[in-house]
Amino acid sequence: MANNAHFITANTGGVPAVIVRDDRGTPVTKLELPAEKSTPEQADEELAAAGWTRETDWTAADDGWVVPVVPA
C-alpha cells in the first residue's frame, strides 16, 4: 500500500499540519504542528515521532510539500 504525507504550511492561513493518506486518499494520520514548524525537515521530525519514514525527498506542492512514506 502506498502512503503519502502532505505537509501543509501555515502560509495557507491555518496551522501547519501533516496528513498521511493511504493509496485511496483516505487520511490515516493527521498531525497539527506548532506554528514555528515551517520546513520539510521539521515535518520529518513530526512524522518520525508518529511512526512514519519518508522514502524520497519532499516535492513542492501549491500549499506545501508531499512525499511518499512508509511505517517506521
ZIWOVEN-V605134 format. One record per residue. N is the residue number from 1. RES is the residue in three letters. PHI is phi as a letter, one per 20 degrees, with the letter a starting at -180 (* if undefined). PSI is psi in whole degrees, 0 to 359 (* if undefined). BURIAL is + if it has 9 or more other C-alpha atoms within 8 Angstrom, else -. Layout:
# ZIWOVEN-V605134
n:N res:RES phi:PHI psi:PSI burial:BURIAL
n:N res:RES phi:PHI psi:PSI burial:BURIAL
This chain:
# ZIWOVEN-V605134
n:1 res:MET phi:* psi:132 burial:-
n:2 res:ALA phi:e psi:127 burial:-
n:3 res:ASN phi:d psi:145 burial:+
n:4 res:ASN phi:c psi:140 burial:+
n:5 res:ALA phi:d psi:136 burial:+
n:6 res:HIS phi:d psi:111 burial:+
n:7 res:PHE phi:e psi:110 burial:+
n:8 res:ILE phi:e psi:118 burial:+
n:9 res:THR phi:e psi:166 burial:+
n:10 res:ALA phi:f psi:346 burial:+
n:11 res:ASN phi:f psi:345 burial:-
n:12 res:THR phi:e psi:359 burial:-
n:13 res:GLY phi:o psi:350 burial:-
n:14 res:GLY phi:d psi:197 burial:-
n:15 res:VAL phi:e psi:152 burial:+
n:16 res:PRO phi:f psi:144 burial:+
n:17 res:ALA phi:b psi:154 burial:+
n:18 res:VAL phi:c psi:126 burial:+
n:19 res:ILE phi:d psi:122 burial:+
n:20 res:VAL phi:e psi:128 burial:+
n:21 res:ARG phi:d psi:148 burial:+
n:22 res:ASP phi:e psi:184 burial:+
n:23 res:ASP phi:f psi:346 burial:+
n:24 res:ARG phi:e psi:358 burial:-
n:25 res:GLY phi:n psi:7 burial:-
n:26 res:THR phi:e psi:126 burial:-
n:27 res:PRO phi:f psi:132 burial:+
n:28 res:VAL phi:d psi:339 burial:-
n:29 res:THR phi:b psi:135 burial:-
n:30 res:LYS phi:c psi:126 burial:+
n:31 res:LEU phi:c psi:122 burial:-
n:32 res:GLU phi:e psi:130 burial:-
n:33 res:LEU phi:d psi:156 burial:+
n:34 res:PRO phi:f psi:151 burial:-
n:35 res:ALA phi:g psi:331 burial:-
n:36 res:GLU phi:f psi:351 burial:-
n:37 res:LYS phi:e psi:103 burial:+
n:38 res:SER phi:c psi:3 burial:+
n:39 res:THR phi:d psi:156 burial:-
n:40 res:PRO phi:g psi:326 burial:+
n:41 res:GLU phi:f psi:322 burial:-
n:42 res:GLN phi:f psi:326 burial:+
n:43 res:ALA phi:f psi:327 burial:+
n:44 res:ASP phi:g psi:317 burial:+
n:45 res:GLU phi:f psi:317 burial:-
n:46 res:GLU phi:f psi:320 burial:+
n:47 res:LEU phi:f psi:315 burial:+
n:48 res:ALA phi:f psi:318 burial:+
n:49 res:ALA phi:f psi:332 burial:-
n:50 res:ALA phi:e psi:1 burial:-
n:51 res:GLY phi:n psi:23 burial:-
n:52 res:TRP phi:c psi:148 burial:+
n:53 res:THR phi:c psi:133 burial:+
n:54 res:ARG phi:f psi:150 burial:+
n:55 res:GLU phi:e psi:332 burial:-
n:56 res:THR phi:c psi:188 burial:-
n:57 res:ASP phi:f psi:154 burial:-
n:58 res:TRP phi:f psi:145 burial:-
n:59 res:THR phi:d psi:135 burial:-
n:60 res:ALA phi:f psi:142 burial:-
n:61 res:ALA phi:c psi:169 burial:-
n:62 res:ASP phi:g psi:325 burial:-
n:63 res:ASP phi:d psi:16 burial:-
n:64 res:GLY phi:q psi:237 burial:+
n:65 res:TRP phi:b psi:154 burial:+
n:66 res:VAL phi:c psi:154 burial:+
n:67 res:VAL phi:a psi:144 burial:+
n:68 res:PRO phi:f psi:142 burial:+
n:69 res:VAL phi:c psi:159 burial:+
n:70 res:VAL phi:c psi:154 burial:+
n:71 res:PRO phi:f psi:140 burial:-
n:72 res:ALA phi:f psi:* burial:-
